[in-house]
């Protein structure tokens, strides 16, 4: 059942558009299963957050014996 002005011939001749991604494919480190190549573009604050987390946990760990 066609709607509007399009005929069945025009609809059937349309080719599906391929999604072209600008994101890198594959792995950041070839032999490693993690991280994916687009990890740095998806999570740009990851190194900063990880550093802060390590500092906070380290300070907490060092303050335990006191």
C-alpha positions in Angstrom: 0.0 0.0 0.0 1.7 3.2 -1.1 1.0 6.6 0.4 1.5 10.0 -1.0 2.8 10.6 -4.5 5.5 7.9 -4.6 4.9 4.8 -6.7 6.0 1.3 -5.9 8.8 1.5 -8.6 10.5 4.5 -6.9 10.4 2.9 -3.5 11.8 -0.4 -4.6 14.8 1.3 -6.5 16.0 3.0 -3.4 19.3 1.6 -2.2 20.0 1.4 1.5 22.5 4.0 2.7 25.6 2.7 4.4 26.5 4.4 7.6 30.0 5.8 7.3 31.6 6.3 10.6 34.5 8.6 11.3 35.3 6.7 14.4 38.3 4.4 14.3 37.6 0.7 14.2 39.5 -2.1 15.8 41.5 -1.9 19.0 43.8 0.7 20.4 46.3 -2.0 21.2 46.3 -4.7 18.6 46.7 -7.7 20.9 44.5 -6.4 23.7 40.8 -7.1 23.8 40.3 -3.7 25.6 40.1 -0.7 25.0 38.4 -0.2 21.7 39.9 2.3 19.3 37.2 4.9 19.9 37.7 4.8 23.7 39.6 8.1 23.8 37.0 9.9 21.8 34.1 8.5 23.8 35.6 9.1 27.3 38.1 12.0 27.1 38.1 12.6 30.9 38.9 9.0 31.7 42.6 9.5 32.5 41.8 12.5 34.7 39.1 10.7 36.6 41.2 7.6 37.0 44.1 9.7 38.4 41.8 11.4 40.9 40.4 8.0 41.9 43.8 6.5 42.5 44.9 9.5 44.6 41.7 9.4 46.8 42.0 5.6 47.3 45.7 6.0 48.0 45.2 8.6 50.6 42.5 6.6 52.3 44.7 3.5 52.3 47.6 5.4 53.8 45.4 6.9 56.6 44.2 3.5 57.8 47.1 2.6 60.1 46.8 5.9 62.0 
